[in-house]
């Protein structure tokens, strides 16, 4: 077994690693096939004992590593990224500008440096905890020097064979799999909300999305032993990937159960904690003064963040304990159950716990008092935030149809956003999808269809059916309803020469040109419309952007939710341009954006946004901020 261990814990039985009396190895539960719940219970019970024995050490390391990554590594990465943009004369990277940055050698070199720094930082964070857990499960004492040596050896092995596979594993598989292992450097990685929304709007695409999510989770579970095998099994990166695939081949449901139970318990526990804090502050609002209510809301936020950290940290430790135990079982190594009683805890151990408890208490107090001044304030400017119905209102009709338009107007949207694209014969119709398979069950592209053919199509969404209107029909009906339209020109790349001239002529024919506002993802179209019609309000739509805001001669930006930040808002306002955020559908984010406030919110939930705008504009933050501040911990929000 000497080849299967790691450093000084090769077989878990060397100096300091002798099996402790009355400390049996974890019994295997089921090596293949479907797991049995009752056999998983003793396995997880022992894992909980292992985690509890050194939980404060683990939490201390997690705090240290997250702090280093958040306050040192992340600023360095942002600085280098800014230099990469500067070298290629770009202000940001989007799906349309990335070829420019990849064409510049200096920018490419800086991006490679960023990738290596991020890989080292994330590897160090996860490897450190895995090494600590492996030493514990081998019966080794918690020696800092020995742990550092083990971590250095493991990192040396990993970085001696740098691989795009490991970058993909750490920065795609782990964060997107949602299996409880995360870092401040990868916490923003995920499927953008607007992509999720597009998949969920029709039964066929919803099914495709469900299969895609299931495939991501399945792949993550198949690769979940990669990191423990790197540490415990002294595997090279690609060899660890292959061994993880073999180890999980016939044990998929077993691993799903052993990881799912603690992860599910943590998610549920955090959610219940948030709901109790929100309920408590709501109750306090009706019983105490406004000043006291603001203080209680501030304390609730501080307490929620602190307890949330403890829950997430403890869940991370338990997950890694499970993974290391499964890895050692795969390698035929024993797992020593460390049992400690209160009577055997040293004064030093109690001091460590007391110190960490003091730090935690200090965090609660500092977060609470930093939030307290804002808790009693009312964001009156929120009443100026525009509520923009995304493609109408899907709760009352199919997107981009007259029914959806009328529903948005009935629910008091300020503006309705609608997409328009060109047909084969040079007319413009209201449709977001170029291909009609998802919304109409017809595998046809609008740019290959005539106006008559498009108008014959029936589109379906959310139990509603309707016809595709022309741009003229849509704009005239909006004018009759007295509602402004945010006209999005969709440039598919199949337009014939002179499409902008035809677009403006068709808008002019409705007599509503200056009553509406315009935007597009296509920067050239925005520039030309503004150049030809300087009196029109024209904006640039920004999707999946990294960096600052792109330069434009337009009047506003429509920024995708995942790319928005208060820094971008400040940058836009410094240029005297407004920012509309799309597509925001959950209450917590709507309230957060209203409390800033942003200039406009593009949403499918028009009524929800209108109601919350009135609430935020007339009530102190203490009445709603606890919920949205802690929403990241709550699956019910």
N, C-alpha and C positions, 0 to 999 in steps of 0.2 A: 504493500500500500504506500510505500515511501514516495512513489511518483505521483500519487493522487492528492497529496495535501498541498499546503501553501506555506513556503518558508519554514519557520520553526514549528508549524502546526501540521506537518505533513500528514500524520495519521491520527492526530488528536490524542496521542497517548505518550508523548514525550514529557520532558520536565515540565511540571505544572499542569500536565494534561492527563495525569492518571485519573481513571474513573473514580469519582467520589463514592464513598460508601452510601448505599441506599439511594444512588442516583442512576437509575436504569436508563438505557438508551430509549429513544422514542420507538415504539413498536410500529412496524409498517402497517398501514391500514388496508389499502387495496392497491396492488401494483398495476392492475390493468382494469379496463372496463369502467362501468358505472360505480361511483362511490356509494357507500352506505353511510347515511347520516350519523348513525350511532357510533360508527367507527371513527368519524371525523371529530366527534366531540372530545375524546381523550387527547387526540393529537393537538387540537387547538387549545385545550386546557393547559397542556404542558408548554405550548408556545407562549401562552399568556404569562405563565410563571417565569419563563426565561426573560420575557420582555420586562416584567415588573421588577425583576432583580436588579436591573441596571438602567431603568427607564430614564432617570435624571441625567445620567451620563449621555445617553443617546440624545435626549432633548437638548442638552447643552451643545453637543456637536452639531446638531441640526441648526440651532440658532447661530453658531459660529460660522458654519459653511454658508448658510443663506445670507448672513450679514456680509461676508467677504464677497460673495457673488453679486449681491445687490448694491453694495457701496463701493466696491473696488472694480470688479470685473465688468459689470454692466456699464459704468461710465467710460471705461477704457474702450469697450466695444463701440459705444455710441460715438466716441471721439474718432476712432479709426474709420467708422462708417461715414462720418461727416467728411473726413479727408478723402475717402474713396469717391464720394459724390463730387467733392470739389475738384478732384483730379480729372473727372470725366465731364465737368461743367454741367452737372445735373443738380436739381434741388431735391429730387426724390426718385425712388424706383417704383415703377408700376409695371403692369403686364405689357405696357406699350413702350417703356423706356429702358428695360433691362438690357436689350442688345447693345445700347450705347456704353453702358458701364462695363460690359464684358469685352468690348472692343479696345479698352484702354489698359495697357499692361500694368501701370501703377495701381489702378483700381482693382484689377484682378488679384495682384499681389496682396493688397490690403484685405480683400475679401477672404483670401486663403488664410491670412494671419488671423482674421476674426474667427474663421471656422476652427482653426487650431486652438485658439485661446478658449473658445466656448467648449470645445471638446475636452480640453484639459480640465477646465473648471467643473463641468458637469461630471466627468469621470472621477475627479477627486472627491466630489461630494458623495456620490453613490458608493464609490469604492471604499471610502473611509468607514461608512456605516456597515457595509458588508464585511469588511475585515474585522471590525469590532464584534459583530454578531458571530462570525466564524470562530474567532478566538474564544468567545464565551461558550459556544456549543462544543468546542474541543476541550473545554475545561481549563483554558489558559487564563492567567490573572490579567486584569485590565491595566497592563503596563503601557504607558504612553510611548516610551521609546521603542518598544517592540512593535507596537501598532504602527508607528511611523515607518519603521523599517519594512513591515509587510506592505503598507500602502505604497511606498516608493518602489518596491519590487514589482508590484502589480501594475502600477502606472507605467513603469519602464517597459514592461512586457507589452502593454496595450499600445503605447506610443511608438514602440519599435516597429510595429506593423500597422501604421495608421491606415484606415480604410474608410471609404465612403459608406460602407455598410454600417459601421459603428456610428457615423454621423447620422445616417438615416434612422438607426435604432434609437439613439438618444433624443434626437430632435423631431422625429415624426412618430415612430411606433409608441414610445413611452407616453408622450403627452396626449396623443390622439386615442390611445387605447383606453384611457381613463381607468387605470388599474391602481391608482393610489400613489404612484411614484412620480414626484414632480420636483421642480426646482424653479427658483425665481427667474432663471434664464430661459425656461421653456414653458412657463405658465400661460403665455399668450398664444401658444400654438394650438390650432384647432381648425375646424371647418367654419368658415365665416358664416354669420347668421343669414346673409342674403342668399347664399348657396343652399343652405338648409331650407329656407323658405321656398325657393324655386322647386325643389324636389317634392315638397309636401303639398303642393297645390293641386295635384291630380293623383288618382289612385295608382296609375301605372308608375309614375315617377316616385311616389311614396314607397311602392314595393321595391323599386330599384335602390332607393336610399336605404331602406331597411336592410337589404342584402349587403350593401356597401358597408354600413356600420357593423353588421354582424361579421363581415370579412375582416374588418380592422381589428375588432376585439379578438377574433379567432387567431389572426396572425400574431397579435400581441401576446396572447396566452402561449402560443407555440414557441415564441422567442423569449419567454419570461425568465428562463433559467440562464440566459446568455451571460449576464453580469456575474451571478454567483459562480458559474463555471469558469469564468476568467479568473476569479479570485481564488476559489477553493480548489479548482481542478487544474490550475496553472495552464489553462488552454490559451492558444492564440485566438484573436477575435473571430476569425472565420471558422476555426475549429469549434469554438464555443457556440456559435450560431448553429452549426451542424449538429452538435451534441444535444443542444436544447430541442431541436426539431425531433431528434430520435427519442429523447427522454419523454417528450409530451405526446408522442404519436398515439399511444394507447392509454394515455392517462389524462386526456383533455378534460373530461368531466370531473375527475378527481381534483385536478388543479383548480378548475373553475369553482368547485365547492369550497376548497380550503382557502382560496383567496377571496371568494365572494362573500363568505360569512363575515369575516372581520371588516371588509370594506363596506358591506351593506350596513353593518352595525354602526360604523363610524358615520356614514352618510345620514342614517336615520337619527342617530344621537345628536349630530350637529344641527339637523333640521328642527328637531324638537326643541333644542336649546334656543334657537333663534325665535321660534314661534312663542316660546314662553317669555322671552325678553320683550318681544313686540306686544304680546298680550299684557304684560306687566306695565309697560309704559302707556299703552292705551288706557288701561284702568286708572293709572295715576293721573292722566290728563283731566279726568272728571272729578278727581278727589282733592287735588292739591293746587297751589297757585302756579301761575305760568313760569315763574322763576324756578320753583322747585321741580316742576315738570321738565324744564330744560336741563337741570342738573341730573335728574334721574335718567333722562334720555342719553346724556353724555356718558354717564357711568355704564349704562347698558351697552353702549357701543364699545367702550373700552373693555368691558367684561366679555362681550361677545367675541371680539377679535382675539383676546387672550385665551379664552376657552376654546375658540376655534383652532388656534395654533396648537394647543395641547391635544385636541382630538386628532387633528391632521398629523401632528408629529407622532403621537402614539400609534395611529393607524399605519404610518410609514414603517415604524419599528416592527410592528407585528407582521406586516407584509414581508419585510426582509427576513425576519426570523423564519417565516414559513418557507420562503424561497431557499434560504441557506439549508434548512433542515431537509428539504426535498433534494437539494443538490448533494448534500452529504450522503443521503440515503442512496442516491443514484451511484455515487462513487464508492459505496460500501464503507463509509466512515461512520463511527458512532456519534451520537449527539448526547452530550452530558447535560443532565438536568441540574441546573444550579439552584439549590434550595437554601434560602437564608431566612432566619427568623429575626424578629425584632430584637431579641436579646443579643444577637451576634453582630448587630450593626455597630460599627466603630463611631467614635465621636467625629472623626473626619467625614464619614459618610453622612452623618446627621448634619454636619456643618455644610456639606455640599448641597444637601436638600434645602437647608434653610436659606443658603445664598441664592439658589435658583428660585425659591419661592419668593424671596425678597425682590429679585429682578422682575419676576412675573407680576407681583403686586405693583411695583413701580411702573411697569408698562401699562397696567390697567389705569393707574392714576394719571399718567402722562397723556395717554390717548384720550381719556375722559376730559381732562382739563383743556386739552388742545381743541376738542370739539365743542366745549361748552359755550364759548362766545357766540357761535353760529346757531346754537339750538333755539335760542329765543327769537331769532330774526325771521322775518317773513320776506320771501323773494317776490316782491310786488312786480318786478319787471317780467316775471314769468308770463303775465297776461299778454305781453307783446310777442311771445313765441308763437309762430305760425304753426297750426296743425294742418299738415298736408296729407290728403288721402292718397295712399300709394295705389296708383292705377284705379282710383275710385274707392270703393269700400266693398271688399270681398265678403263682408258679412251681410250684404244686401243685394249682391249681384256678381256676375262674372267680371273679373278684372278687365279693364280697358273696353268696357261696353257701356251703353247708355244706361242700363240697369244699375251697374256699379257706380256710375257718375251720379245718378239720381239719389242713390242711397247715401253717398258721401255728402251731398248737399243737404239731405234730410237730417243727417247727424251733425250738421253745423261745422263741417270742415271749412277752413279758411280758403284753401286752395286744393285743387285736385291735380295730381301728377298723372300724366298719361303718355304712353309710348306710341310713336308713329314711325312706320317704315314704308319703303316704296315697293309697289307691285311691279310685275313684269312690264306692264304698259304705262308706267310712269305716274301712277296715282299713289296717294298716301292713305294708309289705313291704320286704325288703332290696334296695335298688337305688340306685345313684348317678345313673344316667341317667334323666331324666324321659321322654325319647323312646327307644324301643327299637330304632331303626333300626340303630345302630352295633353293638350287642351281640347283637341277635337278627334283624336284617334285616327288622324289622317297623316301619313308620312309624306307630306308635301311642304315645299318651301314657298313662302310668300313671294319671294323675288322671282319664282318660276311660274307664278299664277297671275292671271289677269284680274282686274278689279271685280268683274262679274263672278269669276270663280271664287274669289275670296269672300264675297258677300253671300255666297250660297252656303258657306260653311257654318255649322252650328258649334259653338264652343260651350264647354261645361266646366263648372267649378263649384264645389261646396253645395251641391244640390240645385244649383241654378243653371239655366241654359239661356243663350242669347245669340245674336248675330254679331259679326265683326263690322263696326261702323266705319265709314270713311272719316278722314280728319275733319272735313267740312261739316259732316253731320254732328260729330262730337263737339266741335267748338261752338257751333250754333246752339246746340242744346244747353251747353254750359252757360252761354250768354243769356239764354232764356231763364235759366235757374239763378242767374246773378252770381255765379261762382267763377273765380279766376282759375285758369288752367296753367300748370307748369308743363309746358310742351317739351317732351324729350324726343329729339331727333335721333333715331337709331340708324347708325351707319353700318350696314352689314358687309360692305366691300363689294356688293354686286350692283351698286347703283350705276346708272348710265351718266355720261357727261352732262353737266348742267343740272344735277339733281337739287342743288341748293336754290337755284333760280326757280325751279318748279315748286319746291317746298314753300318758299316765301310767297309765290303767286297764289298757291292754293290757300295759304293762310289769309292773304289779303282778300281773297274772294269772300271770306266769311264776314268781313268787316270788324273783326275782333283783334287785329294784329297787335295794337298797342294796349289792349286790355289784358293781355296774357304775358307770361314770362317764359323763357326758353332755356334749355340746357342740353348737354350731350356729353357722352364719354369721349367723343372725337374732338381733340383739341383744334384741329384744322377747321372743322365745321363751326365751332364756337368762335374762332378768330374771324372767319369770313362773315358769319351772320352779324357779329358786332361791327365789323368794318363796313358792311353794306348798309346796316340799319343801326347807326350809333345810338339812336334814341331808345331802342329796345333793351330790356333787362335780360341779359344773357349770362348763363353760368356754366362752369365746368364741373362735370361729374367726376369724382375721384373714387376709384375702387381699388382696394388692396394695395395701399400705398405705404412705402417705408421711407421715412425722412420727412422733409418739410413739405410745404404746398408747392405745386408747380406754378410757374408764372403764367398769367393769362391776362388778356385784355378784357375779360368778362367782369361781371359785377358781383358774382357770388360763387361759392363752392357748394356742391352737394356731395358730402363726404360719407363714405360707407361706415357703418357703426363701428366695426372692429378697427378701423384705421383712425377714428376720431380721437383727439386728445384735447385737453384744455390749452396745451401749447399751440396746437394748430389753430384753435379758435382765436387766441391772442395774436398769432401771426396774421391771420386773415383780417382781423379788426385793425391791425396796424397798417394794413394795405387799404383800409376803408372798404372791405368786402364782407358780406354776410356769409354765414355757414348754416346749411341745412343738413341734418344728419339722417341717413337712411339705412336700412328700413328697421325702425325700432318698434317692437311689438310687446315687450314685456313691461309690466308696471314699474318694476324697480328701476330699469334703465330710463324709462320715460320720466320718472320723478327725479332721477339724478340729473338728466339733461335740463329739465325745467328749473332745477335749483341752481344751475350755473349762472344764468340761463343761456341756452343757444338761441339762434335766430329762428330756427324752424325745425320741426320734427316730421319726417316722412314716415307714415305708419299705415299698417293695415287695420289697426284697431282705432279708428277715428273717435268713436265715442269714449273709449278709455282715455285717450290723450286729452280730449276736450274736458272731461270730468276732472282729470288730475291737474290740468292747467289751472282750473278754477280753485282747486283745493290748495295747490302750492302757492298760488298768488295771494291767498287770503288767510293762510294759517301758518303759525310758527313751525320751523323745521322739526321741532321736537315731536310733532304729531305724525311724522312720516319718515324721518331720516333713519331711524333705527332699522326699519325693514329693508330699505334699499342699501344701506351701508353694509348689512350682514347678509345680503341676498346671495352672495357667492357661496355661503355655507348651507343654503336652504334649498332643497329640491322642490319645495312647494312654492317657491317664488321665482 
